[in-house]
Amino acid sequence: MKTSIRHKIGFIKNHAEFHVFDEEGGVLARLVPVNRKSLKDFECVASRMSDWRNLYADCFLTRFHATSERTEHWLNHSLIPQEDKLLFFIIVGNDIVGHIGLADITGESAEIDNVINNHRERNFFANVLKTVMALVFELMDIERLQIRYLSNNVRAVRAYQKIFGTTVIRIDHLKYEEKNGEGCFTVCSQGESNTDVRYLTSAVVRQEYDTSICFPHPLINRCGSTLNDERTLTDANQIAQTAPLPQLATKDLAGD
């Protein structure tokens, strides 16, 4: 992984948060990165995430019974230390209503990952997706963003194709197997497939990205100047004092 993208991921994971706006510029929600501090700030996070994982199990490739202990272990020992992955709590008011992540992040591409939205408001999730898209293309300077989803997840198909477009760039066959009470879909050849469910991939590249679908976003613009330019310690501190963020970790901005 390139040093610059690694620093951007580390900065976002530990020091940033982003507003989700509606069409009139009103704040709908916040995207707060999952880190050790945010896990302490919100009560019963592992329990709530486990409940959602069980409720929406049919939306994931893997099927198992999630518990608070299992989720907490995954958060602390797998997700947070991983350098190419981000996960954001979706916060409305002071309440966590879901989460959305980015996985396999490189300087060239990223994939939307681990999505749960438990907030039923018209166009709400579309605006969350637009904010993530702006984060990837405008702030992280990544070339390609993709998302994969199951063909029988009707709500996901409708939501993702509304933002990514109706063209599916890849359709994979799947094989479903169960072992020790847990199930898993794996990508396979057409001959090996034992289910009608397909794994769909949609994507958008930065050259095709239409900034008009994302509303004016002062926080992203502010972070963009911090993350994409070389700054002195003094400049970074001045940005930190005016940005609507916690104090920036300036040591992470200079590079190796």
C-alpha positions as CSV (number, residue, x, y, z in Angstrom):
1,M,0.0,0.0,0.0
2,K,1.3,3.5,-0.9
3,T,2.5,5.6,2.0
4,S,0.2,8.5,1.1
5,I,-3.0,6.4,1.1
6,R,-2.0,4.6,4.3
7,H,-1.6,8.0,6.0
8,K,-5.0,9.1,4.7
9,I,-6.7,6.0,6.0
10,G,-5.0,6.4,9.4
11,F,-6.0,10.1,9.6
12,I,-9.6,9.4,8.7
13,K,-9.9,6.4,11.0
14,N,-8.6,8.3,14.0
15,H,-9.4,12.0,13.5
16,A,-12.2,12.8,11.1
17,E,-15.9,12.6,10.8
18,F,-18.2,13.6,7.9
19,H,-21.7,15.2,7.6
20,V,-24.3,13.7,5.3
21,F,-26.4,16.5,3.7
22,D,-29.8,16.5,2.1
23,E,-30.7,18.2,-1.2
24,E,-31.2,21.5,0.6
25,G,-27.9,21.4,2.4
26,G,-29.4,20.4,5.8
27,V,-27.5,17.9,7.9
28,L,-29.1,14.4,7.9
29,A,-26.4,12.4,9.7
30,R,-22.8,12.0,10.6
31,L,-20.3,9.3,9.5
32,V,-18.1,8.6,12.5
33,P,-15.2,6.2,12.0
34,V,-15.1,3.1,14.1
35,N,-12.0,3.3,16.3
36,R,-11.3,2.6,20.0
37,K,-12.5,6.0,21.1
38,S,-15.9,5.8,19.2
39,L,-16.4,2.3,20.6
40,K,-16.3,3.8,24.1
41,D,-18.4,6.9,23.2
42,F,-21.4,4.9,22.1
43,E,-23.0,2.4,24.5
44,C,-23.8,-1.3,23.6
45,V,-22.2,-1.0,20.1
46,A,-21.3,-4.6,19.8
47,S,-24.7,-5.7,21.0
48,R,-26.5,-3.5,18.5
49,M,-24.2,-4.5,15.6
50,S,-24.8,-8.1,16.4
51,D,-28.5,-7.7,16.4
52,W,-28.4,-6.0,13.0
53,R,-26.1,-8.7,11.7
54,N,-28.5,-11.4,12.7
55,L,-31.5,-9.4,11.4
56,Y,-30.0,-8.8,8.0
57,A,-28.0,-12.1,7.7
58,D,-29.5,-12.8,4.3
59,C,-27.8,-9.7,2.9
60,F,-24.3,-11.1,3.5
61,L,-22.2,-13.9,2.0
62,T,-21.6,-15.5,5.4
63,R,-24.4,-16.7,7.6
64,F,-23.8,-17.2,11.3
65,H,-25.2,-16.2,14.7
66,A,-23.5,-13.0,15.7
67,T,-22.9,-12.4,19.5
68,S,-21.6,-9.3,21.3
69,E,-18.4,-11.1,22.2
70,R,-17.8,-12.2,18.7
71,T,-18.5,-8.8,17.2
72,E,-16.4,-7.0,19.9
73,H,-13.4,-9.3,19.1
74,W,-13.8,-8.6,15.4
75,L,-13.9,-4.9,15.9
76,N,-10.9,-4.7,18.1
77,H,-8.7,-7.4,16.6
78,S,-9.6,-7.5,12.9
79,L,-11.3,-4.3,11.8
80,I,-9.5,-1.5,13.7
81,P,-5.9,-2.7,13.1
82,Q,-6.4,-3.4,9.4
83,E,-4.7,-0.7,7.4
84,D,-6.8,-1.1,4.2
85,K,-10.2,-0.9,5.7
86,L,-12.5,1.8,7.2
87,L,-15.9,1.4,8.9
88,F,-18.2,4.3,9.8
89,F,-21.1,4.5,12.2
90,I,-24.1,6.3,10.6
91,I,-25.3,8.6,13.4
92,V,-28.6,10.4,13.4
93,G,-28.8,12.8,16.4
94,N,-27.0,10.8,19.0
95,D,-28.2,7.4,17.8
96,I,-26.3,4.8,15.7
97,V,-28.7,3.8,12.9
98,G,-26.3,1.7,10.8
99,H,-22.8,1.5,9.4
100,I,-21.0,1.5,6.1
101,G,-17.4,0.7,5.3
102,L,-14.6,0.7,2.7
103,A,-12.4,-2.3,2.1
104,D,-9.4,-3.3,0.0
105,I,-8.4,0.4,-0.2
106,T,-5.5,1.2,-2.4
107,G,-4.4,4.3,-4.3
108,E,-6.3,3.0,-7.3
109,S,-9.5,1.4,-5.9
110,A,-11.8,0.7,-3.0
111,E,-14.9,-1.3,-2.3
112,I,-17.9,-0.3,-0.3
113,D,-18.3,-3.0,2.4
114,N,-20.3,-4.0,5.5
115,V,-23.4,-2.0,4.9
116,I,-26.3,-1.9,7.2
117,N,-28.9,0.9,7.2
118,N,-31.7,0.8,9.8
119,H,-33.0,4.3,9.1
120,R,-36.1,4.4,6.9
121,E,-36.2,7.9,5.5
122,R,-36.7,8.6,1.8
123,N,-33.4,9.2,0.0
124,F,-31.5,9.0,3.3
125,F,-29.2,6.1,2.3
126,A,-28.7,7.5,-1.2
127,N,-27.2,10.6,0.5
128,V,-25.0,8.4,2.7
129,L,-23.7,6.8,-0.5
130,K,-23.0,10.1,-2.1
131,T,-21.0,11.2,0.9
132,V,-18.9,8.1,0.8
133,M,-18.4,8.6,-3.0
134,A,-17.2,12.1,-2.4
135,L,-14.9,10.9,0.3
136,V,-13.3,8.4,-2.0
137,F,-12.9,10.5,-5.1
138,E,-12.5,14.1,-3.8
139,L,-10.6,13.5,-0.5
140,M,-8.8,10.2,-0.8
141,D,-8.1,10.7,-4.5
142,I,-8.9,7.1,-5.4
143,E,-9.6,6.2,-9.1
144,R,-12.3,3.5,-8.8
145,L,-15.1,2.6,-6.4
146,Q,-17.1,-0.6,-6.6
147,I,-19.7,-2.4,-4.6
148,R,-20.8,-6.0,-4.6
149,Y,-24.2,-7.3,-3.6
150,L,-26.5,-10.3,-3.8
151,S,-29.1,-10.3,-6.6
152,N,-31.9,-11.4,-4.3
153,N,-31.4,-8.3,-2.0
154,V,-34.0,-6.2,-3.7
155,R,-33.5,-3.1,-1.5
156,A,-29.8,-3.1,-2.1
157,V,-30.2,-3.6,-5.9
158,R,-32.5,-0.6,-6.0
159,A,-30.4,1.6,-3.7
160,Y,-27.0,0.9,-5.3
161,Q,-28.1,1.1,-8.9
162,K,-29.7,4.5,-8.1
163,I,-26.2,5.9,-7.4
164,F,-23.9,3.6,-9.3
165,G,-26.1,3.2,-12.4
166,T,-28.0,0.2,-13.7
167,T,-25.1,-1.3,-15.6
168,V,-23.8,-4.3,-13.7
169,I,-20.1,-4.8,-14.7
170,R,-19.8,-8.4,-13.4
171,I,-22.2,-11.2,-12.5
172,D,-20.7,-14.2,-10.5
173,H,-22.2,-17.5,-9.9
174,L,-22.4,-18.7,-6.3
175,K,-22.2,-21.9,-4.3
176,Y,-23.8,-22.2,-0.9
177,E,-22.5,-24.6,1.7
178,E,-23.2,-25.1,5.4
179,K,-20.7,-26.4,8.0
180,N,-21.1,-26.6,11.8
181,G,-24.3,-24.6,11.7
182,E,-22.8,-21.7,9.7
183,G,-23.4,-21.0,6.0
184,C,-21.3,-19.4,3.3
185,F,-21.7,-18.3,-0.3
186,T,-18.5,-18.6,-2.4
187,V,-17.9,-17.5,-6.0
188,C,-17.8,-20.5,-8.3
189,S,-18.2,-21.5,-11.9
190,Q,-21.6,-21.9,-13.5
191,G,-21.4,-25.7,-13.3
192,E,-20.6,-25.6,-9.6
193,S,-23.4,-23.3,-8.7
194,N,-26.3,-24.7,-6.6
195,T,-28.3,-21.5,-6.2
196,D,-30.2,-18.9,-8.3
197,V,-28.6,-16.1,-6.3
198,R,-25.9,-14.2,-8.1
199,Y,-23.2,-11.9,-6.9
200,L,-23.4,-8.5,-8.7
201,T,-20.7,-5.9,-9.1
202,S,-21.3,-2.2,-9.9
203,A,-18.6,0.4,-10.1
204,V,-17.9,4.0,-11.0
205,V,-14.5,5.5,-11.9
206,R,-13.5,9.0,-11.0
207,Q,-13.5,10.2,-14.6
208,E,-17.2,9.4,-14.8
209,Y,-18.0,10.7,-11.3
210,D,-20.4,13.6,-11.4
211,T,-19.7,16.1,-8.6
212,S,-23.2,17.6,-9.1
213,I,-24.7,14.6,-7.4
214,C,-22.8,15.4,-4.2
215,F,-23.8,18.5,-2.4
216,P,-21.4,21.3,-1.3
217,H,-19.4,19.7,1.5
218,P,-17.2,22.1,3.4
219,L,-15.8,19.3,5.7
220,I,-14.6,17.3,2.7
221,N,-13.1,20.3,1.1
222,R,-11.3,21.2,4.3
223,C,-9.9,17.7,4.8
224,G,-9.0,17.5,1.1
225,S,-6.6,20.4,1.4
226,T,-5.1,18.7,4.5
227,L,-4.7,15.2,3.1
228,N,-3.6,15.9,-0.4
229,D,-1.0,18.6,0.1
230,E,2.3,18.7,1.9
231,R,2.0,21.0,4.9
232,T,4.3,22.3,7.6
233,L,3.5,21.7,11.2
234,T,2.3,25.3,11.6
235,D,0.0,25.1,8.5
236,A,-1.5,21.9,9.7
237,N,-2.2,23.3,13.2
238,Q,-3.9,26.4,11.6
239,I,-6.1,24.1,9.6
240,A,-6.9,22.1,12.7
241,Q,-8.0,25.2,14.6
242,T,-10.6,26.1,11.9
243,A,-11.7,22.7,10.7
244,P,-14.8,21.2,12.3
245,L,-12.8,18.2,13.5
246,P,-10.9,17.1,16.6
247,Q,-7.3,18.3,16.7
248,L,-5.4,16.9,13.7
249,A,-2.6,14.5,14.3
250,T,0.0,16.5,12.4
251,K,2.7,13.9,12.7
252,D,0.6,11.7,10.3
253,L,0.4,14.4,7.6
254,A,4.0,14.8,6.6
255,G,4.7,11.3,5.2
256,D,7.8,9.2,5.7
